[in-house]
């Protein structure tokens, strides 16, 4: 597999506790790479075998952690390939931990970064971005709504589309459930299919933005790397990440589609927030907390943001 993020079962040997945010050198086979401890999920004290939630891992404890590298790594789950699924962590010249790779909940990204098409030549367009901007009265771009199921992404995106359309904007919503009925109908909800789902949406969003539309996407998009890949496809200056940040208990109390109750009952596998991870944005352009703001206030915040970042001057 190829990935830049994975879950690990780790035995900690360092005198200083392991904690989220710290950086170490990962050694796996012949590979060395810098990795950051993104999250400590669970710590087991080997003295009494009691598991607990903790932000740090003391010496001689076992922990489940999420590790992220700035570069792609070739590895495998230890359960499938022990030789390529074992690693050690070093702090300077000292070995401070050893562990096993566990890819549960995270995708193999190999297919996402592999281009198979050959003998292609890009077509040069004669209609420029400036010409489209003059025709539409505003520049194109993407408002990428991300958040847990039930946070209110689709509700806000659809209503924001209506409000902007009334103001004269060329605007369109790309919604997760709608695209899964067509463009992405052949994808399920495995980590790999989720990642491919977002890769396709990112490329389609880039085309819409290039055509001068303000695109509103409403997708859980749980993996930070996938959202970064969408940003790269669109262009950083045209991509605006909107974090709809309602807490899990708030989303679960709403449960508009009955999905959380089914996930809790074990009827839905790989459900984000329950049995699959959600990686919250680290530096989004705008955050809307629908656990604290109602729909009206949330929309006012979003409309104000769009008008400042995509000012409408009227079409030619």
Buried (B, 14 or more C-beta within 10 A) or exposed (E): BBBBBBBBBBBBBBEEBBEBEBEBBBBBEEBEBEBBBBBBBBBBBEEEEEEEEBEBBBBEBBBBBBBBBEEBBEBBBBEEEEEBBBBBBBBEEEEBBBBBBBBEBBBBBEEBEEEEEEEEEEEEEEEEBEEBBEEBBBBBBBBBBBBBBBBBBBBBBEBBBEBBEEBBBBBBBBBBEEBBEEBBEEBEBBBBBBBBBBBBBBEBBBEBBBBBBBBBBBBBBBBBBBBBBBBEBBBEEBBBBBBBBBBBEBBBEBBEEEBBEBBBEEEBEBBBBBBBBBBEBEEBBBBBBBBEBEEEEBBEBBBEBBBEBBEBEEEE
